[in-house]
Amino acid sequence: MIARRALLGFILSLLLPGSLYAAVGSNCEWHTQKEPELCSYEPNTIGYTQDSDDTWFMDFKLSVRYQLFPVWSTRGLNYVHTGLGDDSAFYFAFTGRFGQYIGTRDSSPVVGKRFNPKLFYRYWTDEDHRAYVDFSLAHESNGQSITNEAEYQAARASAQKPEFADDQLSRGWDYVELMWKSVPVSHGTTTVSTYVMLKYFMRHGPLQGRAENYNAWENNPEGKTRDRVNGVAGMIKYQQSWQWLAFTDVKIAMLYETGYRDPFRYNTYRLELGTKVLQLPLTLWGQTGYNSDLAQYYKKVNSYGIQMEIGSF
């Protein structure tokens, strides 16, 4: 209970003036003597989600990044090649996703769904630093503990419902990633951005050790390794500034994802439609495919929900 309240308090603090999230709107690239700031990485969100194999849950994601050694990396890279240090930076990022089951499970538990620390090097490909290429080494897991059949059967026997034990299956991977963002195309108040993301999951990584994929003793006919459903992705994001009554700004994002083993066989499609209502950034979204939950990443699930997207709308 104390941990849950502390976590919820941290999320709420992101909404308050003078909080950690106040740094998001500032310049997050430092190549001078000024101290780096903690900034957003992926969109920070709070909302409600419904997966077709689960009940509604409060869904929140926290994602931050911090520039590493800005002065020394800038000087060193500029020494290697003039301007290289001014157009690149090293970062540490962390993304966490959690689901709280309010009223549908005993004690309304908070279930860890994703823990994703990452080290990456970013090189900006345009003068305005709007387009870039990222090279990353990362770890991703769901923070759970069941790793063998005996533990799994014991958890099923003691759970409120046997299927709740599936959330405790341990998953984890180390991976390398290449991500490219194009120069945004702007026409008046309209901006279109394109992203391409490529991952390679290591069988045995420096942080994870042996990768934790689906286990045969789970006895699920949909079971498969992560690289069959994830590793190749593309996204197009459309944004427009406008105002009508209490509504301002529009965001439309479309994402496609597949695996690099058996590419285009196991596909995921996601659509997001967002606007600001009385300055509150709300997004309706729907998804069909895989990776809705790392514990059962291999299952094809239909998902939808509503969320507030803080600071990056």
Secondary structure, DSSP 8 states (H G I E B T S, - for coil): -HHHHHHHHHHHHTTSTTSGGGGTTS-----SSS----EE-S-EEEEEEEETTS--EEEEEEEEEEEESHHHHHHHHHHHSTTTGGGEEEEEEEEEEEEE-TTTSTT--EEEEEEEEEEEEEEE-STTS-SEEEEEEEEEE----B-SHHHHHHHHHHSSSGGGGGGGB--EEEEEEEEEE---EEETTEEEEEEEEEEEE-SEETTTEE-B---GGG--TT---GGGTSEEEEEEEEEEEEEETTEEEEEEEEEEEEESSSTTTS-EEEEEEEEEETTEEEEEEEEEES-SSGGGTTS-EEEEEEEEEES--
